[in-house]
Amino acid sequence: MGERRNIGEVLLDLGRITEDDVERAVRYQRENGGFFGEALIALGFVTAQEVEFGLASQHDLPYVFPQIGDVDTETAAMVTPEWALAHMILPMVRTDQALTVLVDSPLWNPALDELQARTDLSIQLALASRMRIRELITEVYGRTDQEGTHFRAVSSVESLLSEAVQIGATRIGISSRGPRAWGWFEDHGTVKRRPLDGGWEVALSRVLTPHSSEGGGELAERASWSGFVNHEGLMTPVEVSCLASRNGSEYLICPVREPSMIEERFPPAPAALVTEIRLLARTGTARIAVTSDPESLAREILPYLPMLLLDPAWRALHLTDRLEDAPESVLTYEILEESQSIAAVEELHAFRFDVITVDLSTPQEAWLSDILALSPVTFVRYGASGDLSKARMGGLRWGLGIREQDEGKLAWHLDPLQSPDNQG
């Protein structure tokens, strides 16, 4: 086997760069450090995807552009969403002897040894962009959740709306085909369906005002209108769309919600990041250290992260040793000296909170494990970005970084915490 060509030679042969580009990139790399491919990208000579394609060619790996239909759901289920996100590895297809996985680097990841030992299969690599792998992880495991959703017992329109409103659904629907009807709503990317009882039309006319665009109960083939849903005496403004024919009808009801003061102060996080955190939360592995720039931002936003990133119906508790700084709208519990705190934390176990946020002047890794046992989801403030090795030793597994940009915008990123042995 011939000597492996470097990335510069590969891209030269492909006609993507020139000798002059190589010299300039080498100078940039000497001055700024990093990899040669990163220098080429920083200078604008090539795109990140072209470097990834070149790396694949250099290591004789296929560079793929996978779609969700290319990933076998049962194969993906060989690992958890957390494992896939932490290592940026997605099992794609398996045979009796081999397992093909998507990776974002041609370099062998030690996590692949674990996967190979666990499955007793030969591991074959396929290279794809990191961004596409992240997207696929959220799509594939989100689809698995949706496919696992089963019909429940027959529901009334009132119970359908009650359940949908409680979880903050943004879309609620009613579908009818002949004598059959069922309702559905979207729960953070997962569609949940409920068969409806025979009196659904009468019930809908009671809770939806007006019942049709004409206000007389007759449905047009296509119509859209504004109205109100009466949910236990609370009138919620909604936008309604309807398709109707002699064979059935489709209602789409979208609640109109004014942005809260929290949402006005803190712009929403990227949808992909929210999906990833919810995947971790559903698997009970969301142990997250929160850092920010400026450092004061983490203290301000931390109590609101459950509302910004998770289901608003989740029961949250904020732990702090600075009660005077805690927001009034958030349930807060003060913990002070370490001996007192450990006893107080033990008392909180019985409440089974869904999520805990922790803001201490000095993080106490020695008893952080006691706090982590309180809830499957924990956010711990670590202030400014920096060395999080102690956070990893204390049991946290992910780092959520938030940076304030111009015009009040926020930049968010979520990355697995490296163990001290793997920090570079």
C-alpha positions in Angstrom: 0.0 0.0 0.0 1.4 3.4 -1.0 2.2 6.2 1.4 -0.9 8.1 2.4 -1.2 11.6 0.8 -1.8 14.6 3.0 -4.9 16.7 2.8 -3.1 19.4 0.8 -2.0 16.9 -1.9 -5.5 15.5 -2.1 -7.1 18.9 -2.6 -4.4 19.9 -5.1 -5.1 16.8 -7.2 -8.8 17.6 -7.0 -8.1 21.1 -8.3 -9.7 22.8 -5.3 -6.5 24.7 -4.3 -3.3 26.0 -5.8 0.4 25.8 -4.7 0.1 29.4 -3.7 -2.9 28.6 -1.5 -0.9 25.8 0.2 2.0 28.3 1.0 -0.4 30.9 2.4 -2.2 28.2 4.5 1.1 26.9 5.9 2.0 30.4 7.0 -1.4 30.9 8.6 -1.1 27.6 10.4 2.3 28.5 11.8 1.0 31.8 13.1 -2.4 30.6 14.4 -2.0 26.9 15.1 -4.6 24.3 14.4 -4.9 21.9 11.5 -4.0 22.6 7.9 -7.5 22.0 6.7 -8.8 24.6 9.3 -6.3 27.1 7.9 -7.6 26.5 4.3 -11.2 27.1 5.6 -10.2 30.2 7.6 -8.6 31.8 4.5 -11.7 31.0 2.4 -9.9 28.8 -0.1 -12.2 25.8 0.4 -15.4 25.0 2.3 -15.6 22.7 5.4 -17.4 20.2 3.2 -14.6 20.1 0.7 -12.0 19.5 3.4 -14.2 16.7 4.8 -14.4 15.2 1.3 -10.6 15.4 1.0 -10.1 13.7 4.3 -12.4 10.9 3.2 -10.3 10.5 0.1 -7.1 10.6 2.1 -8.2 7.7 4.3 -10.0 5.8 1.5 -13.4 6.3 3.2 -16.8 7.0 1.5 -18.0 10.6 2.0 -21.8 10.4 2.1 -24.7 12.8 2.2 -27.2 10.6 4.2 -30.9 11.2 4.4 -33.1 9.9 7.2 -34.3 7.0 5.1 -30.7 5.8 4.8 -30.5 5.0 8.5 -32.1 1.8 9.8 -34.1 2.6 12.9 -33.3 -0.7 14.6 -29.6 -0.3 13.9 -29.6 3.2 15.3 -31.3 1.9 18.5 -28.2 -0.1 19.3 -27.0 3.1 21.0 -28.8 5.8 23.0 -29.3 9.3 21.7 -26.9 10.6 24.4 -24.1 8.2 23.3 -24.6 9.2 19.7 -24.5 12.9 20.5 -21.6 12.6 22.9 -19.4 10.7 20.4 -21.0 12.1 17.1 -21.3 8.5 15.9 -24.6 7.2 14.4 -25.0 3.4 13.6 -26.5 3.4 10.1 -26.8 -0.2 8.7 -25.8 -3.6 9.9 -25.2 -7.0 8.3 -24.4 -10.3 10.0 -20.7 -9.4 10.1 -20.4 -5.6 9.9 -21.8 -2.4 11.2 -21.6 0.8 9.2 -21.5 3.9 11.3 -21.5 7.6 10.4 -18.6 9.6 11.8 -17.4 13.2 11.4 -13.7 12.3 11.4 -11.6 9.7 9.7 -9.5 9.2 12.9 -10.4 6.2 14.9 -12.6 7.2 17.9 -12.0 5.0 21.1 -15.8 4.9 21.4 -15.8 2.7 18.3 -13.8 0.0 20.3 -16.6 0.0 22.8 -19.2 -0.4 20.1 -17.2 -3.1 18.4 -16.8 -5.1 21.6 -20.5 -4.7 22.5 -21.8 -5.8 19.1 -19.1 -8.2 18.1 -19.3 -6.7 14.6 -16.7 -5.3 12.3 -17.0 -1.5 12.2 -17.0 0.2 8.9 -16.8 4.0 8.7 -18.7 6.4 6.5 -17.7 10.1 6.7 -20.3 12.9 6.8 -20.4 16.4 8.0 -20.7 17.0 11.7 -23.7 19.2 11.1 -25.5 16.6 9.1 -24.8 13.8 11.7 -26.2 16.0 14.5 -29.3 16.7 12.4 -29.8 13.0 11.6 -29.4 12.0 15.3 -32.3 14.3 16.3 -34.4 13.2 13.3 -33.8 9.5 13.7 -34.4 9.3 17.5 -37.3 11.7 17.2 -38.9 9.5 14.6 -38.4 6.5 16.8 -40.3 8.2 19.6 -43.1 9.1 17.2 -43.3 5.5 15.8 -43.6 4.2 19.3 -46.6 6.4 20.1 -49.7 4.2 20.4 -53.4 5.1 20.4 -54.9 5.5 23.8 -58.5 4.9 24.9 -61.3 6.9 23.2 -61.1 10.6 24.2 -63.5 13.5 24.1 -62.7 16.8 22.4 -62.5 18.4 25.8 -60.0 15.9 27.1 -57.9 16.2 23.9 -57.8 20.0 24.2 -57.0 19.8 27.9 -54.1 17.5 27.4 -52.7 19.5 24.4 -53.0 22.9 26.3 -51.3 21.5 29.4 -48.2 20.5 27.4 -48.1 23.8 25.4 -48.9 22.2 22.0 -48.5 24.6 19.2 -50.7 22.6 16.8 -53.9 20.7 17.5 -55.9 18.8 14.9 -59.1 16.8 14.4 -59.4 14.4 11.5 -62.6 12.7 10.4 -63.1 10.0 7.7 -66.7 8.8 7.4 -67.9 7.7 10.9 -64.4 7.6 12.4 -62.6 10.6 14.0 -59.4 11.1 15.9 -57.6 14.1 17.4 -53.8 14.8 17.5 -51.4 17.3 18.8 -47.7 17.9 18.5 -45.7 17.4 21.7 -42.2 18.9 21.0 -41.7 17.2 17.7 -43.7 14.0 18.5 -47.2 13.6 17.1 -49.6 12.1 19.6 -53.0 10.7 18.5 -56.3 10.1 20.3 -59.4 8.4 18.8 -62.5 10.6 19.5 -65.9 9.6 20.7 -69.0 9.9 18.5 -70.1 13.3 19.8 -67.0 15.1 18.7 -68.7 17.5 16.3 -71.2 18.7 18.9 -68.5 19.0 21.5 -66.3 21.0 19.1 -69.1 23.5 18.4 -69.3 24.1 22.2 -65.6 24.8 22.7 -64.6 26.5 19.4 -66.1 29.9 18.7 -67.0 30.4 15.9 -67.2 26.8 14.7 -66.7 27.7 11.1 -65.5 30.7 9.0 -69.1 31.7 8.3 -70.2 31.3 11.9 -73.2 29.2 10.9 -71.7 25.8 11.3 -71.4 25.0 7.6 -67.9 24.0 6.6 -66.4 25.4 3.4 -64.0 23.2 1.3 -61.1 25.4 2.4 -61.3 28.0 5.1 -59.3 29.9 7.7 -60.5 32.1 10.5 -59.7 33.5 13.9 -61.5 32.3 17.0 -61.4 31.2 20.6 -61.2 27.9 22.4 -63.0 27.7 25.7 -60.7 25.5 27.9 -62.2 25.1 31.4 -63.5 28.7 31.3 -60.3 30.2 29.9 -60.7 31.7 26.4 -57.6 31.1 24.3 -57.3 32.9 21.0 -56.6 30.5 18.1 -56.1 30.5 14.4 -58.2 27.8 12.6 -57.8 26.2 9.2 -60.2 23.6 7.8 -60.4 21.3 4.8 -63.7 19.6 4.1 -65.2 17.2 1.6 -68.1 14.7 1.5 -65.6 12.1 2.7 -64.3 13.8 5.8 -62.7 16.9 7.2 -59.5 18.2 8.8 -59.3 20.9 11.5 -56.0 22.6 12.4 -56.1 24.7 15.5 -53.1 26.8 16.5 -53.1 28.7 19.8 -52.0 32.3 19.5 -49.6 33.0 22.3 -48.2 36.3 23.3 -44.4 36.1 24.0 -43.7 36.0 27.7 -41.4 38.4 29.5 -38.9 35.6 29.7 -39.0 35.1 25.9 -38.7 38.8 25.3 -35.6 39.0 27.5 -34.0 35.8 26.2 -34.3 35.0 22.5 -35.2 31.3 21.8 -32.4 28.8 21.5 -31.9 27.1 18.1 -34.4 24.4 17.5 -31.8 21.8 16.9 -30.1 22.5 20.3 -33.5 22.4 22.1 -34.3 19.0 20.4 -30.9 17.6 21.5 -31.4 18.7 25.2 -34.9 17.2 25.2 -33.5 13.9 23.8 -31.0 13.9 26.7 -33.8 14.8 29.2 -36.0 12.0 27.9 -33.2 9.5 28.5 -32.4 10.9 31.9 -28.9 11.9 31.0 -29.1 15.7 30.9 -26.4 16.6 33.5 -25.3 20.0 32.2 -22.8 22.6 33.3 -23.8 26.1 32.2 -21.2 28.7 31.3 -21.7 32.2 29.7 -20.1 35.3 28.3 -20.5 37.6 30.1 -20.4 35.6 33.3 -23.4 37.4 34.7 -25.6 36.0 31.9 -25.5 32.4 33.3 -26.7 33.6 36.7 -29.6 35.6 35.1 -30.8 32.9 32.6 -30.2 29.7 34.7 -33.5 29.7 36.6 -35.4 30.1 33.3 -33.7 27.3 31.4 -36.4 24.7 32.2 -39.0 27.0 30.6 -36.8 28.0 27.7 -35.5 24.5 26.8 -38.0 22.0 28.2 -41.7 21.3 28.6 -43.2 24.2 30.6 -45.2 21.6 32.5 -42.1 20.1 34.0 -41.7 20.6 37.7 -38.6 22.7 38.4 -36.7 23.8 41.5 -33.9 26.4 41.7 -31.2 25.8 44.3 -29.1 28.8 45.3 -27.0 30.2 48.2 -28.0 33.8 47.1 -31.7 33.9 47.8 -31.8 37.7 47.3 -30.9 37.2 43.6 -33.5 34.6 42.9 -36.4 35.6 40.6 -39.8 35.8 42.3 -41.5 33.8 39.5 -39.4 30.7 40.1 -39.7 28.1 42.9 -36.4 28.6 44.8 -34.8 26.7 47.8 -31.8 28.2 49.6 -28.9 26.1 50.7 -26.0 27.5 52.7 -23.3 25.7 54.7 -22.2 22.3 53.3 -23.3 20.2 56.3 -26.7 21.9 56.3 -27.0 21.6 52.5 -26.5 17.9 52.4 -29.2 17.3 54.9 -31.5 19.7 53.0 -30.9 18.0 49.7 -31.8 14.6 51.2 -35.1 16.0 52.3 -35.9 17.1 48.7 -35.6 13.6 47.3 -39.3 12.8 48.1 -40.6 15.6 45.8 -39.2 13.9 42.6 -38.6 17.2 40.7 -38.4 16.9 36.9 -35.5 19.4 36.7 -33.1 21.2 39.1 -31.1 24.3 38.4 -28.2 25.0 40.7 -26.5 28.4 41.3 -23.9 28.3 44.0 -21.1 30.9 44.6 -18.6 28.1 44.5 -19.7 24.8 43.0 -19.3 22.0 45.5 -18.3 18.9 43.5 -17.9 16.9 46.7 -21.6 16.7 47.2 -22.8 17.5 43.6 -23.7 13.8 43.2 -26.3 14.3 46.0 -27.9 17.1 44.0 -27.8 15.1 40.7 -29.7 12.4 42.4 -32.7 14.7 42.9 -33.7 14.8 39.3 -33.0 13.3 35.9 -32.3 16.8 34.5 -29.8 19.2 36.2 -28.3 22.5 35.1 -25.4 23.8 37.2 -24.0 27.3 36.8 -20.2 27.4 36.2 -20.1 31.1 35.2 -17.5 31.9 32.6 -16.2 29.4 30.1 -13.0 27.6 31.2 -11.8 24.4 32.8 -14.8 22.2 33.4 -12.8 19.1 34.5 -14.1 19.4 38.0 -17.6 19.5 36.7 -17.0 16.2 34.8 -15.5 14.7 38.0 -18.6 15.8 39.9 -20.9 13.9 37.5 -21.9 16.5 34.9 -21.6 15.2 31.3 -22.5 18.2 29.1 -21.5 21.8 28.7 -24.0 24.4 27.6 -22.3 27.6 26.6 -24.3 30.9 26.1 -22.7 34.0 24.6 -24.4 37.4 24.3 -24.0 39.0 20.9 -25.0 42.3 19.4 -28.6 43.5 19.6 -29.4 41.2 22.5 -29.0 38.0 20.5 -27.6 34.8 22.1 -25.3 32.2 20.7 -25.8 28.7 22.2 -23.7 25.6 21.9 -23.9 22.2 23.6 -20.9 19.8 23.8 -20.0 16.7 25.8 -17.5 17.4 28.6 -14.2 15.7 28.1 -12.8 13.6 30.9 -9.5 14.8 32.3 -7.6 12.0 30.6 -8.9 13.1 27.2 -8.4 16.8 27.4 -6.0 18.1 25.1 
